[in-house]
Amino acid sequence: MSVQALRAQFPILSRNVYGKPLVYLDNAASAQRPLSVVDLQRSLALEANGNIHRAVHALATEATSAFEDTRRSVQQFLHASAPEEIVFTSGATAAVNLLAFSFGEAFIHEGDEILVSVAEHHSNLVPWQLLCERKKAVLKVLDIHENGALRIETLQKSLSQHTKIVAISHISNVLGLINPVREIVRICHEKGIPVLVDGAQGVVHEAVDVQEMDCDFYVFSGHKLYAATGTGVLYGKRKWLDAMPPFMGGGEMIQSVKLSGSTFAPLPGKFEAGTQNFNGIPSLKPAIELVQAMRQDPEIQAEQQAIFDLVYRKLTEDARITLYGTDRAHKIPLFSFAVKGAHHEDLALILDKMGIALRSGQMCAEPLMDRLGVTGLLRASFAPYNTLEEAKYFAECLDKAIEMLV
């Protein structure tokens, strides 16, 4: 398909903002939803709105079928070994919190260590901090090089006999750099240490094979992948999920309930307590189908490369601008930068009036901002539905905004 044909599937991209055509460059925060996703949600809400896994009536049966068909689609998308290894959540944040609690209850004790990187999103940091406080464990941090790349050469020394899990992002939501997760997993597994990969950005930009990657856990959010909000996935190797206690108690996660005690449902039900988002979760299926189609389309991929080249050149050749995350060979079209003499929020507000939607601030990564020595940044994150013309317009408007402030 052409990029214009792709854009036609996203009606919001044709709207105007302040009298200017919308240029949506905040895709790392949340991507827009295509008609296939919106139409499916509407269809399920209007035609198959029955609670899943419980009743035997037609609406419940149809809703359950759509929900479980999606589990198989996600399994195939991630190349997991079985559908039971796919746990649905409300997003990557919920998935990491589930894991931090349940894994922590089973395997973390006083004096144990958990390793994260300084570049983690708060959602892959705060849950581990809470676990460390609860269990009197120790949080250790892997640093980055000046170009943003992880200091993998220090990983071996950072691991010890007390390290119980390593939690690392597949792709940084600030630096836009693809981390060497396979190497990280290999190094950790040599010491018998499991690895969680936060794939909130990774699954959007990279084909993921969790068996080939050999990670123990992988999480992502649907809303960054063109699916509905309130949807997410926790993949876990069966051996770990079987050994972990439930995160929440209630309906659906039980096998038998007596006043004297309860037994729990087999995977994945043990971790899916309560009424699930049965109108939203199935939207992952058409979203995945669209992602796979975009990855296979040479015209779309060529446009993405042209956008990357233009924006990277603009941000690295302009002496007024400092780009963070400059390991070009391992970078996605996500650009976080600062402008000398101009506040990131002021720039974002001016560009918004020109129709350009960007993210400004700490990007839910305050420790990384401290490491970089900044209070916040401006981020432009591109999706396959963005065009080269939009990238050129962004560069022109950024020049104008800088001239207004500096």
Backbone hydrogen bonds, N-H to C=O, Kabsch-Sander energy under -0.5 kcal/mol:
donor,donor_aa,acceptor,acceptor_aa,energy
6,L,2,S,-2.1
7,R,3,V,-2.7
8,A,4,Q,-1.5
9,Q,6,L,-1.7
10,F,7,R,-2.1
13,L,10,F,-2.0
14,S,11,P,-2.0
15,R,12,I,-1.5
17,V,20,K,-3.5
20,K,17,V,-1.9
22,L,15,R,-2.4
23,V,355,G,-3.1
24,Y,22,L,-0.5
25,L,23,V,-0.8
25,L,357,A,-2.0
27,N,381,S,-1.4
29,A,26,D,-1.0
30,S,26,D,-1.7
31,A,223,H,-1.5
35,L,9,Q,-2.1
37,V,34,P,-0.8
38,V,34,P,-2.1
39,D,35,L,-3.4
40,L,36,S,-1.2
41,Q,37,V,-2.3
42,R,38,V,-2.3
43,S,39,D,-2.6
44,L,40,L,-2.8
45,A,41,Q,-2.3
46,L,42,R,-2.2
47,E,43,S,-2.4
48,A,43,S,-0.6
48,A,44,L,-1.7
50,G,48,A,-1.7
50,G,59,L,-0.5
54,R,51,N,-0.6
55,A,51,N,-0.6
61,T,57,H,-2.3
62,E,58,A,-2.7
63,A,59,L,-2.4
64,T,60,A,-2.5
65,S,61,T,-2.2
66,A,62,E,-2.1
67,F,63,A,-2.2
68,E,64,T,-2.7
69,D,65,S,-2.4
70,T,66,A,-1.4
71,R,67,F,-1.2
72,R,68,E,-1.6
73,S,69,D,-1.8
74,V,70,T,-2.6
75,Q,71,R,-2.4
76,Q,72,R,-2.2
77,F,73,S,-2.3
78,L,74,V,-2.5
79,H,75,Q,-1.0
80,A,75,Q,-2.3
85,E,82,A,-1.6
86,I,83,P,-2.1
87,V,85,E,-0.6
87,V,234,L,-2.7
89,T,232,G,-2.2
95,A,91,G,-2.0
96,V,92,A,-2.6
97,N,93,T,-2.3
98,L,94,A,-2.5
99,L,95,A,-2.3
100,A,96,V,-3.2
101,F,97,N,-2.2
102,S,98,L,-2.8
103,F,99,L,-2.7
104,G,99,L,-0.7
104,G,100,A,-1.1
105,E,101,F,-2.5
106,A,102,S,-1.5
107,F,103,F,-2.9
108,I,104,G,-1.7
111,G,136,K,-2.3
112,D,109,H,-2.3
113,E,162,H,-3.0
114,I,138,V,-2.5
115,L,165,I,-2.1
116,V,140,K,-2.4
118,V,142,L,-2.5
120,E,117,S,-1.3
122,H,364,C,-2.7
124,N,121,H,-2.2
125,L,122,H,-1.7
126,V,122,H,-2.8
129,Q,125,L,-2.0
130,L,126,V,-2.7
131,L,127,P,-1.8
132,C,128,W,-2.4
133,E,129,Q,-2.3
134,R,130,L,-2.3
135,K,131,L,-2.6
136,K,132,C,-1.3
137,A,132,C,-1.5
138,V,112,D,-3.1
140,K,114,I,-3.2
140,K,138,V,-0.6
142,L,116,V,-2.7
145,H,149,A,-3.4
148,G,145,H,-1.8
151,R,143,D,-2.5
152,I,150,L,-2.0
154,T,151,R,-1.9
155,L,152,I,-1.8
156,Q,152,I,-0.5
158,S,154,T,-1.4
158,S,155,L,-0.5
159,L,155,L,-1.1
159,L,156,Q,-0.8
163,T,160,S,-1.5
164,K,113,E,-3.0
165,I,113,E,-0.8
166,V,194,P,-1.9
167,A,115,L,-2.9
168,I,166,V,-0.5
168,I,196,L,-2.6
170,H,198,D,-2.8
171,I,198,D,-0.6
172,S,177,L,-1.8
176,G,172,S,-1.3
178,I,330,H,-3.5
179,N,170,H,-2.8
179,N,177,L,-0.6
181,V,179,N,-2.4
184,I,180,P,-2.2
185,V,181,V,-2.9
186,R,182,R,-2.3
187,I,183,E,-2.5
188,C,184,I,-2.4
189,H,185,V,-3.0
190,E,186,R,-1.6
191,K,187,I,-0.5
191,K,188,C,-1.3
192,G,189,H,-1.5
193,I,188,C,-2.5
196,L,166,V,-3.0
197,V,217,F,-2.2
198,D,168,I,-2.5
198,D,196,L,-0.5
199,G,197,V,-0.9
199,G,219,V,-2.4
203,V,199,G,-2.3
204,V,201,Q,-0.7
205,H,201,Q,-1.3
206,E,202,G,-2.6
210,V,78,L,-2.8
211,Q,79,H,-0.5
213,M,209,D,-3.1
214,D,210,V,-1.6
215,C,210,V,-0.6
216,D,195,V,-1.6
217,F,195,V,-1.8
218,Y,235,Y,-2.0
219,V,197,V,-1.9
220,F,233,V,-1.7
222,G,231,T,-3.0
223,H,231,T,-0.6
225,L,222,G,-1.6
226,Y,223,H,-0.6
227,A,222,G,-2.4
231,T,228,A,-0.5
232,G,89,T,-1.6
233,V,220,F,-2.5
234,L,87,V,-2.8
235,Y,218,Y,-3.4
236,G,85,E,-1.8
237,K,216,D,-2.2
240,W,237,K,-1.2
241,L,237,K,-2.2
242,D,238,R,-3.0
243,A,239,K,-0.9
244,M,240,W,-1.0
244,M,241,L,-0.6
253,M,250,G,-0.6
253,M,251,G,-0.7
255,Q,263,T,-3.1
256,S,263,T,-1.4
258,K,261,G,-2.3
261,G,258,K,-1.6
263,T,256,S,-2.7
265,A,253,M,-1.9
269,G,266,P,-0.9
270,K,266,P,-0.7
271,F,268,P,-2.2
272,E,269,G,-1.9
274,G,251,G,-3.1
278,F,276,Q,-2.3
281,I,277,N,-3.0
283,S,280,G,-1.9
284,L,281,I,-2.3
285,K,282,P,-1.4
287,A,283,S,-1.6
288,I,284,L,-2.6
289,E,285,K,-2.1
290,L,286,P,-2.0
291,V,287,A,-2.4
292,Q,288,I,-2.4
293,A,289,E,-1.8
294,M,290,L,-2.5
295,R,291,V,-2.1
296,Q,292,Q,-1.1
297,D,294,M,-0.9
301,Q,297,D,-2.1
302,A,298,P,-2.3
303,E,299,E,-2.1
304,Q,300,I,-2.2
305,Q,301,Q,-2.0
306,A,302,A,-2.1
307,I,303,E,-2.4
308,F,304,Q,-2.5
309,D,305,Q,-2.6
310,L,306,A,-2.2
311,V,307,I,-2.6
312,Y,308,F,-2.7
313,R,309,D,-2.0
314,K,310,L,-2.3
315,L,311,V,-2.5
316,T,312,Y,-1.6
317,E,313,R,-2.0
318,D,314,K,-0.9
319,A,317,E,-0.7
321,I,318,D,-1.9
322,T,338,A,-2.8
323,L,321,I,-0.5
324,Y,336,S,-2.7
326,T,147,N,-1.3
327,D,147,N,-0.8
328,R,326,T,-2.1
330,H,327,D,-2.2
331,K,328,R,-1.5
332,I,176,G,-2.6
334,L,332,I,-2.8
335,F,380,A,-2.7
336,S,324,Y,-0.7
337,F,378,L,-2.8
338,A,322,T,-2.2
339,V,342,A,-0.5
340,K,320,R,-2.4
342,A,339,V,-2.1
347,L,343,H,-2.2
348,A,344,H,-2.2
349,L,345,E,-2.3
350,I,346,D,-2.2
351,L,347,L,-2.7
352,D,348,A,-2.1
353,K,349,L,-1.5
354,M,350,I,-0.7
354,M,351,L,-0.7
355,G,352,D,-2.0
356,I,351,L,-2.6
357,A,23,V,-2.6
357,A,355,G,-0.6
358,L,356,I,-0.7
359,R,379,R,-2.1
361,G,377,L,-2.0
365,A,362,Q,-1.4
369,M,365,A,-1.9
370,D,366,E,-2.4
371,R,367,P,-2.1
372,L,368,L,-2.3
373,G,369,M,-1.1
374,V,369,M,-2.3
377,L,361,G,-2.9
378,L,337,F,-2.6
379,R,359,R,-3.3
380,A,335,F,-2.6
381,S,25,L,-2.5
381,S,379,R,-0.5
382,F,333,P,-2.7
386,N,383,A,-2.2
391,A,387,T,-1.8
392,K,388,L,-2.4
393,Y,389,E,-2.3
394,F,390,E,-2.6
395,A,391,A,-2.1
396,E,392,K,-2.3
397,C,393,Y,-2.7
398,L,394,F,-2.4
399,D,395,A,-1.8
400,K,396,E,-1.9
401,A,397,C,-2.7
402,I,398,L,-2.5
403,E,399,D,-2.3
404,M,400,K,-1.6
405,L,401,A,-1.1
405,L,402,I,-0.6
406,V,402,I,-2.8
